[in-house]
Amino acid sequence: MSFELLSKLETKIQAALETIELQKMELEEEKQKAVELQQQLEDEKRKSEQLQQELHNWNEKVTGLVGLLNNEVA
């Protein structure tokens, strides 16, 4: 009877170890995805900052041109 119990215990331990290994692999995959998402977020932030700067520059140009037009009309 004790050999049978040891055999069952060994089977359960082996199953637990396999589950732990699978969870470790999944965790590593999720960590890698998190790193990739963080990089994408940083890239998008940079793009957003560039677009905001371009918009600001265009607004200044338009404001300047409108000012010149106002001066010519006045």
Secondary structure by P-SEA (a helix, b strand, c coil): caaaaaaaaaaaaaaaaaaaaaaaaaaaaaaaaaaaaaaaaaaaaaaaaaaaaaaaaaaaaaaaaaaaaaaaac
